[in-house]
Every structure is written in C-alpha cells, then in structure tokens.
Amino acid sequence: MNNSTRNFKMKKLLIATTALVATAGMANADITISGHAAAGIHSGLDYTAASKADATAATAALKTASAALESTTSATLVTAMATQLATPTPVNRAAVNTAQAAYDAAFAADAAMDKVVNGTTIPTATNSGDGVYSNAGVDFTMTGATDNGISFSATVNIDAGDEIDAGDFELDGKDGGTAGLGAVTMSGTFGTLTFDNAGIDNLYSDATTHDVSYATTVGSVALTVGHSVGAVAADKDFAKATSFSATTTQSGMAFTLLGSETASGTSASLGMSYALNDTVTITADTDQVAGAESVQTIGAATTLNGVSVSVESANNSTWDVDLGYTAGGFALTYGVDETDAWTATATSALGGGATFAAGVSSDNEMYAGVSFAF
C-alpha cells in the first residue's frame, strides 16, 4: 500500500469520525417552530406606552408635512403679492386673496400640529378610537443539553402587525416586524439562570425591567431573584432595580412573599391562600408600595358546576366581584368594582387552533376577533 492510499483512507476515517461526533451532539438539541396570528376590530381601547410612541411618531410625520405645506403656501402668497404690486388688476388681487386663504389654513393646521407634537395631544389621549387589528408571528425555540446535564434554551421571534391586549383592554400598537431575541436560560441542579436584556418582569410590579434572574428551590421554598443590571429607558426608577419572590405551601396553606427595591424605595407584599374544600378558597394579603400606606385585602373564591365567583375587599374601600361560567370550549366572565366599572368577555374554541374572543367594558371599550395557533 503506497502513502497516497493510506492518506486517502485516513481522510475518510477522519470525516466519518467528525460526522459521528456532530450527530451525537445534535441528538441532545431540538428546534421547535410555532406560529400565531390574530385579527379583529376594536374601539376605545386604552393606549399603552408602545401605541403612544406610535402615535407620537405618526403625528411628528404629519407635523413635517404640515410645515412643508405652510412653506409652500407662503411662497405662493409672496409670488401673488409681487404680481399684484407689479400689475394691479382685479384678477391678480383675487389671486392674492386665494393665496392668502390657503396660507392662513396651512398656518392654522401647522399650529395645531405643534400642539399635538409638543403638547402631546395624541399621546395623552385616553383611548384609541375605532380601528382594525391584525398580526402574525413565528417563534423559534431552541433547546439542548450539555454532557454534564445542564439544559439550555433560547428563543427568537418575528412578529408584525397591530396588537391588542384583550386582558387589559389596551391597544399595544404596531410590532416592528423584525426578529427579536428572547430569553436565554441555563438550568441544572444549581437552579435556573435567565438572561434577557430589559425583558424580565419585576417580580413585585410586573413591569418588564430586569435583565437577569435566578430561580431555585430550597427545601419547600421556591425562590426567584431578578435584577436590572443597566438603566431602563422606559422608567429610570427601575434602573439597578432588584426584586424577589418566595413561595411555599405548609399544612395546606400557600404563602407568597414578593419584594422590590427601586430608586423610590422598598415595596413588599405577603399573600396567603387556603383551600377550605374542593370548591372554596380563602385568600388574604398585605401590600405596601414604597412611600405609601399598606393595604390589606381579603377574598374568597368558589367554583361549582362550571360557575365561578370571586370576591375581594380591601381596607382602602376598594372591592372587586368577578363571575365566570365555562362549558366545553366556551367561557363567559364579568367583573365589577367599587367604582361601578365593569368588564365582560366571551371566548369560544373554534377548533383547529382557532379561538374567538370578544369583550366590552363600562368605559365604552370593545374588541372582537379571532386568534390562531399554528
């Protein structure tokens, strides 16, 4: 056997070995692709920060167009006046009057747009008016595991269109239509580490501000800590914020302790729930926001034959009553509070991953549409 033959066989062996190693690595990795879409109508929904930003950008564009129109009509007026001065005739005078009226209208429109952009008439509006929403997205979830048993995952999503928040009767506005990196997590016997720049909820307030979180279990207590490493543009108060959550169940009673440390101070709440039987649960909690008086709340909830009733009352004279009914893939909810503000929603599973949802509220808010899961 000559040297060239031996070298050729060794190359084939190296290629086969490399392919075997790569295949062994892929056996522990997985990529899942899912999709979603929604479409419907809405009216009077509350603006969110995102939709206010959309409104600000849109009105700023209108301001630019309005200023350009004012400049154009001003030039036309100057030309008409020069012509009238050079050749005073009834026709030229009429042209001046027409140009003057056009300039006055453009000036008034530009002044109104100044108030909208600088005085934020649109961003401070309380509701969205009437409109149509439609959106679609694709989510990629990648999971794997190292040889020593550490699991890891990452997500990438692409979303586009107009979105609403049915739960809060809010207009979320337009999604950028670009690919976004979600959370990257690593899990093992040590617990779970999550990294997501300004994408992790504050455990006390639900404000999306944290960059990193760590979750673990110590005995019967589940612990989670979140931290904002850098400044948060949307809310400077949450720069360098830290929050935590601790939950445990003892003798049939579930306890939840939440806390948050921000520039405004320390906020904390302690909640308890106890199932009296299979249908009735009692809850109680005390909550103190930084710089405010603590609020104590008690409540009870029951569910029987598809009918649910939940009641809560606090020592600050606030209360809530929520009613619900479910049957098959159909659900109705109704909620009212001490201000007589109420919401009513209905959802129905249409099959094949499609769901119809509609809602109305005492604030003349409304939405109705269909969502799809792929």
BALOBA-1460 file (C-alpha; in Angstrom, 3 decimals):
// residues 374
<rec num="1" residu="m" x="0.000" y="0.000" z="0.000"/>
<rec num="2" residu="n" x="1.526" y="3.321" z="-1.024"/>
<rec num="3" residu="n" x="1.428" y="6.540" z="1.023"/>
<rec num="4" residu="s" x="-1.278" y="8.178" z="-1.111"/>
<rec num="5" residu="t" x="-3.654" y="5.248" z="-0.486"/>
<rec num="6" residu="r" x="-3.039" y="5.366" z="3.280"/>
<rec num="7" residu="n" x="-3.611" y="9.129" z="3.359"/>
<rec num="8" residu="f" x="-6.887" y="8.771" z="1.440"/>
<rec num="9" residu="k" x="-8.201" y="6.124" z="3.864"/>
<rec num="10" residu="m" x="-7.201" y="8.227" z="6.880"/>
<rec num="11" residu="k" x="-9.060" y="11.239" z="5.466"/>
<rec num="12" residu="k" x="-12.198" y="9.110" z="5.078"/>
<rec num="13" residu="l" x="-11.819" y="7.915" z="8.685"/>
<rec num="14" residu="l" x="-11.454" y="11.485" z="9.988"/>
<rec num="15" residu="i" x="-14.530" y="12.660" z="8.066"/>
<rec num="16" residu="a" x="-16.599" y="9.753" z="9.358"/>
<rec num="17" residu="t" x="-15.437" y="10.379" z="12.937"/>
<rec num="18" residu="t" x="-16.267" y="14.109" z="12.690"/>
<rec num="19" residu="a" x="-19.738" y="13.344" z="11.355"/>
<rec num="20" residu="l" x="-20.327" y="10.864" z="14.201"/>
<rec num="21" residu="v" x="-19.373" y="13.458" z="16.837"/>
<rec num="22" residu="a" x="-21.597" y="16.092" z="15.234"/>
<rec num="23" residu="t" x="-24.530" y="13.692" z="15.106"/>
<rec num="24" residu="a" x="-24.072" y="12.780" z="18.770"/>
<rec num="25" residu="g" x="-24.170" y="16.467" z="19.662"/>
<rec num="26" residu="m" x="-27.368" y="17.060" z="17.679"/>
<rec num="27" residu="a" x="-29.109" y="14.229" z="19.469"/>
<rec num="28" residu="n" x="-29.349" y="16.453" z="22.560"/>
<rec num="29" residu="a" x="-30.598" y="19.529" z="20.693"/>
<rec num="30" residu="d" x="-34.009" y="20.427" z="19.352"/>
<rec num="31" residu="i" x="-35.589" y="23.356" z="17.483"/>
<rec num="32" residu="t" x="-39.351" y="23.917" z="17.681"/>
<rec num="33" residu="i" x="-41.159" y="26.300" z="15.342"/>
<rec num="34" residu="s" x="-44.622" y="27.626" z="16.155"/>
<rec num="35" residu="g" x="-46.767" y="30.401" z="14.753"/>
<rec num="36" residu="h" x="-49.658" y="32.612" z="15.733"/>
<rec num="37" residu="a" x="-51.963" y="35.177" z="14.156"/>
<rec num="38" residu="a" x="-54.945" y="37.309" z="15.147"/>
<rec num="39" residu="a" x="-57.378" y="39.717" z="13.531"/>
<rec num="40" residu="g" x="-60.410" y="41.691" z="14.595"/>
<rec num="41" residu="i" x="-61.895" y="45.077" z="15.409"/>
<rec num="42" residu="h" x="-61.505" y="47.366" z="18.419"/>
<rec num="43" residu="s" x="-62.890" y="50.614" z="19.790"/>
<rec num="44" residu="g" x="-61.893" y="52.889" z="22.679"/>
<rec num="45" residu="l" x="-59.055" y="50.703" z="23.991"/>
<rec num="46" residu="d" x="-56.549" y="52.322" z="26.356"/>
<rec num="47" residu="y" x="-53.236" y="53.398" z="24.873"/>
<rec num="48" residu="t" x="-50.135" y="51.554" z="26.022"/>
<rec num="49" residu="a" x="-46.684" y="53.113" z="26.032"/>
<rec num="50" residu="a" x="-45.951" y="51.413" z="22.712"/>
<rec num="51" residu="s" x="-49.069" y="52.716" z="20.979"/>
<rec num="52" residu="k" x="-48.446" y="56.203" z="22.410"/>
<rec num="53" residu="a" x="-44.996" y="56.072" z="20.833"/>
<rec num="54" residu="d" x="-46.615" y="55.044" z="17.538"/>
<rec num="55" residu="a" x="-48.992" y="57.998" z="17.812"/>
<rec num="56" residu="t" x="-46.134" y="60.375" z="18.574"/>
<rec num="57" residu="a" x="-44.169" y="59.183" z="15.545"/>
<rec num="58" residu="a" x="-47.218" y="59.460" z="13.297"/>
<rec num="59" residu="t" x="-48.067" y="62.972" z="14.448"/>
<rec num="60" residu="a" x="-44.435" y="64.048" z="14.083"/>
<rec num="61" residu="a" x="-44.586" y="62.911" z="10.447"/>
<rec num="62" residu="l" x="-47.787" y="64.898" z="9.985"/>
<rec num="63" residu="k" x="-46.072" y="67.913" z="11.567"/>
<rec num="64" residu="t" x="-43.297" y="67.707" z="8.977"/>
<rec num="65" residu="a" x="-45.829" y="67.508" z="6.149"/>
<rec num="66" residu="s" x="-47.833" y="70.383" z="7.653"/>
<rec num="67" residu="a" x="-44.762" y="72.599" z="7.934"/>
<rec num="68" residu="a" x="-43.861" y="71.847" z="4.308"/>
<rec num="69" residu="l" x="-47.380" y="72.831" z="3.205"/>
<rec num="70" residu="e" x="-47.132" y="76.100" z="5.150"/>
<rec num="71" residu="s" x="-43.824" y="76.879" z="3.458"/>
<rec num="72" residu="t" x="-45.273" y="76.150" z="0.007"/>
<rec num="73" residu="t" x="-48.378" y="78.306" z="0.504"/>
<rec num="74" residu="s" x="-46.210" y="81.091" z="1.908"/>
<rec num="75" residu="a" x="-44.088" y="81.081" z="-1.247"/>
<rec num="76" residu="t" x="-47.230" y="81.106" z="-3.397"/>
<rec num="77" residu="l" x="-48.618" y="84.075" z="-1.435"/>
<rec num="78" residu="v" x="-45.371" y="86.062" z="-1.817"/>
<rec num="79" residu="t" x="-45.391" y="85.446" z="-5.588"/>
<rec num="80" residu="a" x="-49.067" y="86.506" z="-5.903"/>
<rec num="81" residu="m" x="-48.448" y="89.682" z="-3.892"/>
<rec num="82" residu="a" x="-45.423" y="90.603" z="-6.033"/>
<rec num="83" residu="t" x="-47.503" y="90.118" z="-9.170"/>
<rec num="84" residu="q" x="-50.300" y="92.289" z="-7.768"/>
<rec num="85" residu="l" x="-47.818" y="95.047" z="-6.866"/>
<rec num="86" residu="a" x="-46.279" y="94.973" z="-10.327"/>
<rec num="87" residu="t" x="-49.606" y="94.765" z="-12.166"/>
<rec num="88" residu="p" x="-52.575" y="95.786" z="-10.010"/>
<rec num="89" residu="t" x="-55.609" y="94.101" z="-11.585"/>
<rec num="90" residu="p" x="-58.803" y="92.530" z="-10.170"/>
<rec num="91" residu="v" x="-57.604" y="89.117" z="-11.333"/>
<rec num="92" residu="n" x="-54.250" y="89.433" z="-9.624"/>
<rec num="93" residu="r" x="-55.944" y="90.761" z="-6.496"/>
<rec num="94" residu="a" x="-58.231" y="87.713" z="-6.445"/>
<rec num="95" residu="a" x="-55.133" y="85.501" z="-6.763"/>
<rec num="96" residu="v" x="-53.656" y="87.220" z="-3.708"/>
<rec num="97" residu="n" x="-56.842" y="86.597" z="-1.717"/>
<rec num="98" residu="t" x="-56.863" y="82.918" z="-2.720"/>
<rec num="99" residu="a" x="-53.204" y="82.504" z="-1.815"/>
<rec num="100" residu="q" x="-53.759" y="84.303" z="1.495"/>
<rec num="101" residu="a" x="-56.656" y="81.978" z="2.417"/>
<rec num="102" residu="a" x="-54.555" y="78.900" z="1.578"/>
<rec num="103" residu="y" x="-51.656" y="80.190" z="3.676"/>
<rec num="104" residu="d" x="-53.921" y="81.012" z="6.632"/>
<rec num="105" residu="a" x="-55.373" y="77.476" z="6.557"/>
<rec num="106" residu="a" x="-51.916" y="75.902" z="6.319"/>
<rec num="107" residu="f" x="-50.609" y="78.097" z="9.159"/>
<rec num="108" residu="a" x="-53.546" y="77.124" z="11.396"/>
<rec num="109" residu="a" x="-53.015" y="73.427" z="10.614"/>
<rec num="110" residu="d" x="-49.304" y="73.701" z="11.371"/>
<rec num="111" residu="a" x="-50.018" y="75.470" z="14.668"/>
<rec num="112" residu="a" x="-52.459" y="72.707" z="15.613"/>
<rec num="113" residu="m" x="-49.831" y="70.077" z="14.804"/>
<rec num="114" residu="d" x="-47.351" y="71.941" z="17.026"/>
<rec num="115" residu="k" x="-49.758" y="71.453" z="19.935"/>
<rec num="116" residu="v" x="-50.150" y="67.768" z="19.090"/>
<rec num="117" residu="v" x="-46.435" y="67.024" z="18.852"/>
<rec num="118" residu="n" x="-45.076" y="69.379" z="21.514"/>
<rec num="119" residu="g" x="-48.126" y="69.393" z="23.764"/>
<rec num="120" residu="t" x="-48.651" y="65.653" z="23.164"/>
<rec num="121" residu="t" x="-52.378" y="65.854" z="22.453"/>
<rec num="122" residu="i" x="-52.365" y="62.426" z="20.809"/>
<rec num="123" residu="p" x="-50.044" y="60.600" z="23.265"/>
<rec num="124" residu="t" x="-52.093" y="61.743" z="26.261"/>
<rec num="125" residu="a" x="-55.386" y="60.678" z="24.691"/>
<rec num="126" residu="t" x="-57.135" y="58.088" z="26.837"/>
<rec num="127" residu="n" x="-58.350" y="55.733" z="24.120"/>
<rec num="128" residu="s" x="-57.613" y="54.544" z="20.641"/>
<rec num="129" residu="g" x="-60.847" y="55.314" z="18.811"/>
<rec num="130" residu="d" x="-62.153" y="52.779" z="16.279"/>
<rec num="131" residu="g" x="-59.831" y="50.527" z="14.355"/>
<rec num="132" residu="v" x="-58.872" y="47.128" z="12.999"/>
<rec num="133" residu="y" x="-56.023" y="44.965" z="14.270"/>
<rec num="134" residu="s" x="-54.228" y="42.114" z="12.553"/>
<rec num="135" residu="n" x="-50.918" y="40.490" z="13.358"/>
<rec num="136" residu="a" x="-48.884" y="37.353" z="12.818"/>
<rec num="137" residu="g" x="-45.696" y="35.897" z="14.202"/>
<rec num="138" residu="v" x="-43.296" y="32.974" z="14.175"/>
<rec num="139" residu="d" x="-41.475" y="31.707" z="17.272"/>
<rec num="140" residu="f" x="-38.314" y="29.596" z="17.256"/>
<rec num="141" residu="t" x="-37.453" y="27.729" z="20.455"/>
<rec num="142" residu="m" x="-34.068" y="26.063" z="20.630"/>
<rec num="143" residu="t" x="-33.247" y="23.612" z="23.419"/>
<rec num="144" residu="g" x="-30.314" y="21.401" z="24.224"/>
<rec num="145" residu="a" x="-28.196" y="19.877" z="26.977"/>
<rec num="146" residu="t" x="-24.514" y="19.637" z="27.766"/>
<rec num="147" residu="d" x="-22.759" y="16.363" z="28.518"/>
<rec num="148" residu="n" x="-22.760" y="17.159" z="32.241"/>
<rec num="149" residu="g" x="-26.544" y="17.654" z="32.378"/>
<rec num="150" residu="i" x="-27.005" y="21.421" z="32.048"/>
<rec num="151" residu="s" x="-30.066" y="22.225" z="29.947"/>
<rec num="152" residu="f" x="-30.125" y="25.406" z="27.894"/>
<rec num="153" residu="s" x="-32.642" y="27.159" z="25.686"/>
<rec num="154" residu="a" x="-33.043" y="30.287" z="23.594"/>
<rec num="155" residu="t" x="-35.920" y="31.864" z="21.703"/>
<rec num="156" residu="v" x="-36.160" y="34.043" z="18.606"/>
<rec num="157" residu="n" x="-39.418" y="35.555" z="17.444"/>
<rec num="158" residu="i" x="-40.607" y="37.526" z="14.442"/>
<rec num="159" residu="d" x="-43.838" y="39.489" z="14.904"/>
<rec num="160" residu="a" x="-45.565" y="42.028" z="12.692"/>
<rec num="161" residu="g" x="-48.855" y="43.918" z="12.659"/>
<rec num="162" residu="d" x="-51.095" y="45.688" z="15.163"/>
<rec num="163" residu="e" x="-51.687" y="44.028" z="18.518"/>
<rec num="164" residu="i" x="-54.193" y="44.437" z="21.359"/>
<rec num="165" residu="d" x="-54.097" y="43.269" z="24.970"/>
<rec num="166" residu="a" x="-57.526" y="41.702" z="25.469"/>
<rec num="167" residu="g" x="-56.952" y="41.097" z="29.171"/>
<rec num="168" residu="d" x="-56.336" y="44.780" z="29.948"/>
<rec num="169" residu="f" x="-58.418" y="46.317" z="27.133"/>
<rec num="170" residu="e" x="-55.310" y="48.031" z="25.740"/>
<rec num="171" residu="l" x="-54.013" y="48.842" z="22.275"/>
<rec num="172" residu="d" x="-50.394" y="47.676" z="22.126"/>
<rec num="173" residu="g" x="-49.763" y="49.257" z="18.725"/>
<rec num="174" residu="k" x="-47.539" y="48.108" z="15.897"/>
<rec num="175" residu="d" x="-44.841" y="45.492" z="16.206"/>
<rec num="176" residu="g" x="-41.598" y="46.268" z="14.429"/>
<rec num="177" residu="g" x="-41.716" y="43.221" z="12.173"/>
<rec num="178" residu="t" x="-38.105" y="42.383" z="12.980"/>
<rec num="179" residu="a" x="-36.515" y="39.335" z="14.545"/>
<rec num="180" residu="g" x="-36.129" y="39.643" z="18.301"/>
<rec num="181" residu="l" x="-34.032" y="37.605" z="20.700"/>
<rec num="182" residu="g" x="-35.964" y="36.362" z="23.703"/>
<rec num="183" residu="a" x="-34.657" y="34.825" z="26.893"/>
<rec num="184" residu="v" x="-31.598" y="32.595" z="27.074"/>
<rec num="185" residu="t" x="-31.759" y="30.151" z="30.000"/>
<rec num="186" residu="m" x="-29.478" y="27.609" z="31.618"/>
<rec num="187" residu="s" x="-30.849" y="25.046" z="34.078"/>
<rec num="188" residu="g" x="-29.317" y="22.368" z="36.234"/>
<rec num="189" residu="t" x="-29.068" y="21.151" z="39.810"/>
<rec num="190" residu="f" x="-27.936" y="24.676" z="40.708"/>
<rec num="191" residu="g" x="-31.257" y="26.168" z="39.553"/>
<rec num="192" residu="t" x="-32.177" y="28.252" z="36.505"/>
<rec num="193" residu="l" x="-30.390" y="31.334" z="35.176"/>
<rec num="194" residu="t" x="-32.259" y="33.559" z="32.712"/>
<rec num="195" residu="f" x="-30.775" y="36.362" z="30.619"/>
<rec num="196" residu="d" x="-32.978" y="38.816" z="28.686"/>
<rec num="197" residu="n" x="-31.970" y="42.460" z="28.342"/>
<rec num="198" residu="a" x="-34.846" y="44.529" z="29.862"/>
<rec num="199" residu="g" x="-37.176" y="41.630" z="29.096"/>
<rec num="200" residu="i" x="-37.777" y="40.020" z="32.504"/>
<rec num="201" residu="d" x="-40.691" y="41.114" z="34.688"/>
<rec num="202" residu="n" x="-40.113" y="42.737" z="38.045"/>
<rec num="203" residu="l" x="-41.458" y="40.054" z="40.374"/>
<rec num="204" residu="y" x="-43.370" y="42.570" z="42.507"/>
<rec num="205" residu="s" x="-44.799" y="45.008" z="39.966"/>
<rec num="206" residu="d" x="-44.788" y="43.030" z="36.668"/>
<rec num="207" residu="a" x="-43.001" y="45.966" z="34.988"/>
<rec num="208" residu="t" x="-40.681" y="44.484" z="32.340"/>
<rec num="209" residu="t" x="-37.364" y="45.849" z="33.530"/>
<rec num="210" residu="h" x="-34.968" y="43.120" z="34.657"/>
<rec num="211" residu="d" x="-32.030" y="41.787" z="32.654"/>
<rec num="212" residu="v" x="-31.209" y="38.630" z="34.610"/>
<rec num="213" residu="s" x="-32.961" y="36.319" z="37.062"/>
<rec num="214" residu="y" x="-32.095" y="33.250" z="39.137"/>
<rec num="215" residu="a" x="-34.582" y="30.649" z="40.375"/>
<rec num="216" residu="t" x="-34.005" y="27.723" z="42.705"/>
<rec num="217" residu="t" x="-35.702" y="25.645" z="45.393"/>
<rec num="218" residu="v" x="-34.541" y="25.460" z="48.993"/>
<rec num="219" residu="g" x="-36.428" y="22.748" z="50.821"/>
<rec num="220" residu="s" x="-40.114" y="23.511" z="50.233"/>
<rec num="221" residu="v" x="-39.490" y="27.152" z="49.307"/>
<rec num="222" residu="a" x="-39.293" y="28.259" z="45.663"/>
<rec num="223" residu="l" x="-37.061" y="31.331" z="45.341"/>
<rec num="224" residu="t" x="-36.599" y="33.710" z="42.415"/>
<rec num="225" residu="v" x="-34.472" y="36.861" z="42.265"/>
<rec num="226" residu="g" x="-34.421" y="39.361" z="39.392"/>
<rec num="227" residu="h" x="-32.036" y="42.261" z="38.799"/>
<rec num="228" residu="s" x="-31.747" y="45.195" z="36.401"/>
<rec num="229" residu="v" x="-28.089" y="45.480" z="35.506"/>
<rec num="230" residu="g" x="-28.362" y="48.671" z="33.467"/>
<rec num="231" residu="a" x="-30.645" y="51.694" z="33.159"/>
<rec num="232" residu="v" x="-34.119" y="51.200" z="31.760"/>
<rec num="233" residu="a" x="-35.030" y="53.898" z="29.264"/>
<rec num="234" residu="a" x="-38.769" y="53.486" z="29.798"/>
<rec num="235" residu="d" x="-38.596" y="54.042" z="33.555"/>
<rec num="236" residu="k" x="-35.458" y="55.394" z="35.232"/>
<rec num="237" residu="d" x="-36.883" y="54.412" z="38.616"/>
<rec num="238" residu="f" x="-36.169" y="50.784" z="37.764"/>
<rec num="239" residu="a" x="-32.504" y="51.287" z="36.889"/>
<rec num="240" residu="k" x="-30.498" y="48.845" z="39.029"/>
<rec num="241" residu="a" x="-33.782" y="47.519" z="40.489"/>
<rec num="242" residu="t" x="-33.879" y="44.175" z="42.303"/>
<rec num="243" residu="s" x="-36.948" y="42.067" z="43.085"/>
<rec num="244" residu="f" x="-37.613" y="38.668" z="44.635"/>
<rec num="245" residu="s" x="-40.324" y="36.059" z="45.063"/>
<rec num="246" residu="a" x="-40.598" y="33.293" z="47.674"/>
<rec num="247" residu="t" x="-43.445" y="30.758" z="47.711"/>
<rec num="248" residu="t" x="-44.164" y="27.753" z="49.880"/>
<rec num="249" residu="t" x="-47.040" y="25.562" z="50.999"/>
<rec num="250" residu="q" x="-47.347" y="24.476" z="54.622"/>
<rec num="251" residu="s" x="-50.231" y="22.445" z="56.121"/>
<rec num="252" residu="g" x="-52.463" y="23.219" z="53.157"/>
<rec num="253" residu="m" x="-51.758" y="26.958" z="53.253"/>
<rec num="254" residu="a" x="-49.876" y="28.608" z="50.371"/>
<rec num="255" residu="f" x="-47.717" y="31.658" z="51.162"/>
<rec num="256" residu="t" x="-46.206" y="34.128" z="48.679"/>
<rec num="257" residu="l" x="-43.737" y="36.866" z="49.619"/>
<rec num="258" residu="l" x="-42.849" y="39.457" z="46.976"/>
<rec num="259" residu="g" x="-40.496" y="42.411" z="47.214"/>
<rec num="260" residu="s" x="-38.801" y="45.050" z="45.084"/>
<rec num="261" residu="e" x="-36.053" y="47.613" z="45.683"/>
<rec num="262" residu="t" x="-36.010" y="50.604" z="43.322"/>
<rec num="263" residu="a" x="-34.924" y="54.243" z="43.431"/>
<rec num="264" residu="s" x="-38.279" y="55.051" z="45.069"/>
<rec num="265" residu="g" x="-37.661" y="52.661" z="47.953"/>
<rec num="266" residu="t" x="-38.712" y="49.186" z="49.052"/>
<rec num="267" residu="s" x="-42.088" y="47.630" z="48.211"/>
<rec num="268" residu="a" x="-43.310" y="44.293" z="49.559"/>
<rec num="269" residu="s" x="-46.397" y="42.109" z="49.809"/>
<rec num="270" residu="l" x="-47.279" y="38.929" z="51.662"/>
<rec num="271" residu="g" x="-50.164" y="36.784" z="50.444"/>
<rec num="272" residu="m" x="-51.840" y="33.641" z="51.748"/>
<rec num="273" residu="s" x="-54.418" y="31.253" z="50.330"/>
<rec num="274" residu="y" x="-56.148" y="28.295" z="51.931"/>
<rec num="275" residu="a" x="-58.461" y="25.750" z="50.292"/>
<rec num="276" residu="l" x="-61.311" y="25.078" z="52.688"/>
<rec num="277" residu="n" x="-62.505" y="22.252" z="50.452"/>
<rec num="278" residu="d" x="-62.583" y="21.255" z="46.800"/>
<rec num="279" residu="t" x="-64.700" y="24.282" z="45.821"/>
<rec num="280" residu="v" x="-63.908" y="27.179" z="48.224"/>
<rec num="281" residu="t" x="-60.596" y="29.027" z="48.667"/>
<rec num="282" residu="i" x="-59.880" y="31.874" z="51.105"/>
<rec num="283" residu="t" x="-57.184" y="34.476" z="50.351"/>
<rec num="284" residu="a" x="-55.591" y="37.349" z="52.271"/>
<rec num="285" residu="d" x="-52.643" y="39.644" z="51.679"/>
<rec num="286" residu="t" x="-50.939" y="42.802" z="52.889"/>
<rec num="287" residu="d" x="-49.238" y="45.059" z="50.367"/>
<rec num="288" residu="q" x="-47.102" y="48.154" z="50.882"/>
<rec num="289" residu="v" x="-45.852" y="50.198" z="47.941"/>
<rec num="290" residu="a" x="-42.779" y="52.327" z="48.623"/>
<rec num="291" residu="g" x="-43.821" y="55.608" z="50.219"/>
<rec num="292" residu="a" x="-47.486" y="54.611" z="50.642"/>
<rec num="293" residu="e" x="-49.676" y="53.152" z="53.349"/>
<rec num="294" residu="s" x="-50.032" y="49.379" z="53.457"/>
<rec num="295" residu="v" x="-53.247" y="47.840" z="52.096"/>
<rec num="296" residu="q" x="-54.829" y="44.675" z="53.487"/>
<rec num="297" residu="t" x="-57.110" y="42.589" z="51.304"/>
<rec num="298" residu="i" x="-59.242" y="39.514" z="51.998"/>
<rec num="299" residu="g" x="-61.114" y="37.434" z="49.461"/>
<rec num="300" residu="a" x="-62.908" y="34.217" z="48.709"/>
<rec num="301" residu="a" x="-63.434" y="32.192" z="45.540"/>
<rec num="302" residu="t" x="-65.620" y="29.231" z="44.715"/>
<rec num="303" residu="t" x="-66.283" y="27.104" z="41.640"/>
<rec num="304" residu="l" x="-69.158" y="24.692" z="41.178"/>
<rec num="305" residu="n" x="-70.572" y="23.101" z="38.016"/>
<rec num="306" residu="g" x="-68.720" y="25.496" z="35.735"/>
<rec num="307" residu="v" x="-69.802" y="28.616" z="37.670"/>
<rec num="308" residu="s" x="-67.104" y="30.612" z="39.483"/>
<rec num="309" residu="v" x="-67.451" y="33.513" z="41.928"/>
<rec num="310" residu="s" x="-64.583" y="35.564" z="43.316"/>
<rec num="311" residu="v" x="-64.896" y="38.417" z="45.848"/>
<rec num="312" residu="e" x="-62.162" y="40.690" z="47.252"/>
<rec num="313" residu="s" x="-62.338" y="43.649" z="49.644"/>
<rec num="314" residu="a" x="-59.571" y="45.920" z="50.979"/>
<rec num="315" residu="n" x="-59.235" y="48.370" z="53.840"/>
<rec num="316" residu="n" x="-58.825" y="51.274" z="51.400"/>
<rec num="317" residu="s" x="-62.529" y="50.972" z="50.465"/>
<rec num="318" residu="t" x="-61.893" y="49.095" z="47.228"/>
<rec num="319" residu="w" x="-63.541" y="45.827" z="46.238"/>
<rec num="320" residu="d" x="-63.945" y="43.510" z="43.231"/>
<rec num="321" residu="v" x="-66.509" y="40.898" z="42.265"/>
<rec num="322" residu="d" x="-65.803" y="38.504" z="39.383"/>
<rec num="323" residu="l" x="-68.207" y="35.972" z="37.908"/>
<rec num="324" residu="g" x="-67.432" y="33.268" z="35.378"/>
<rec num="325" residu="y" x="-69.054" y="30.405" z="33.517"/>
<rec num="326" residu="t" x="-67.391" y="27.697" z="31.422"/>
<rec num="327" residu="a" x="-68.912" y="24.904" z="29.398"/>
<rec num="328" residu="g" x="-66.907" y="22.892" z="26.900"/>
<rec num="329" residu="g" x="-64.787" y="25.336" z="24.926"/>
<rec num="330" residu="f" x="-66.991" y="28.333" z="25.801"/>
<rec num="331" residu="a" x="-66.331" y="30.800" z="28.642"/>
<rec num="332" residu="l" x="-68.006" y="33.963" z="29.945"/>
<rec num="333" residu="t" x="-66.608" y="36.401" z="32.527"/>
<rec num="334" residu="y" x="-67.973" y="39.508" z="34.215"/>
<rec num="335" residu="g" x="-66.209" y="41.744" z="36.723"/>
<rec num="336" residu="v" x="-67.208" y="44.904" z="38.603"/>
<rec num="337" residu="d" x="-65.516" y="47.077" z="41.246"/>
<rec num="338" residu="e" x="-66.333" y="49.820" z="43.756"/>
<rec num="339" residu="t" x="-66.391" y="52.496" z="41.031"/>
<rec num="340" residu="d" x="-69.095" y="50.560" z="39.145"/>
<rec num="341" residu="a" x="-66.568" y="49.988" z="36.367"/>
<rec num="342" residu="w" x="-67.224" y="46.628" z="34.737"/>
<rec num="343" residu="t" x="-65.856" y="44.345" z="32.027"/>
<rec num="344" residu="a" x="-67.455" y="41.398" z="30.243"/>
<rec num="345" residu="t" x="-65.673" y="38.911" z="27.990"/>
<rec num="346" residu="a" x="-66.556" y="35.815" z="25.988"/>
<rec num="347" residu="t" x="-64.265" y="33.222" z="24.410"/>
<rec num="348" residu="s" x="-65.048" y="30.160" z="22.324"/>
<rec num="349" residu="a" x="-62.742" y="27.474" z="20.945"/>
<rec num="350" residu="l" x="-63.421" y="27.045" z="17.228"/>
<rec num="351" residu="g" x="-61.199" y="24.019" z="16.759"/>
<rec num="352" residu="g" x="-58.028" y="23.624" z="14.747"/>
<rec num="353" residu="g" x="-56.160" y="26.068" z="16.970"/>
<rec num="354" residu="a" x="-58.613" y="28.934" z="16.388"/>
<rec num="355" residu="t" x="-60.325" y="30.871" z="19.187"/>
<rec num="356" residu="f" x="-62.946" y="33.622" z="19.056"/>
<rec num="357" residu="a" x="-62.778" y="36.323" z="21.744"/>
<rec num="358" residu="a" x="-64.820" y="39.442" z="22.418"/>
<rec num="359" residu="g" x="-65.047" y="41.944" z="25.248"/>
<rec num="360" residu="v" x="-66.826" y="45.137" z="26.301"/>
<rec num="361" residu="s" x="-66.399" y="47.481" z="29.261"/>
<rec num="362" residu="s" x="-68.132" y="50.350" z="31.041"/>
<rec num="363" residu="d" x="-65.544" y="52.733" z="29.504"/>
<rec num="364" residu="n" x="-67.034" y="52.134" z="26.042"/>
<rec num="365" residu="e" x="-64.151" y="49.816" z="25.176"/>
<rec num="366" residu="m" x="-64.730" y="46.927" z="22.809"/>
<rec num="367" residu="y" x="-62.834" y="44.275" z="20.883"/>
<rec num="368" residu="a" x="-63.831" y="41.208" z="18.879"/>
<rec num="369" residu="g" x="-61.685" y="38.915" z="16.813"/>
<rec num="370" residu="v" x="-60.183" y="35.523" z="16.147"/>
<rec num="371" residu="s" x="-56.748" y="34.219" z="17.083"/>
<rec num="372" residu="f" x="-54.937" y="31.265" z="15.550"/>
<rec num="373" residu="a" x="-52.190" y="28.968" z="16.770"/>
<rec num="374" residu="f" x="-50.071" y="27.048" z="14.259"/>
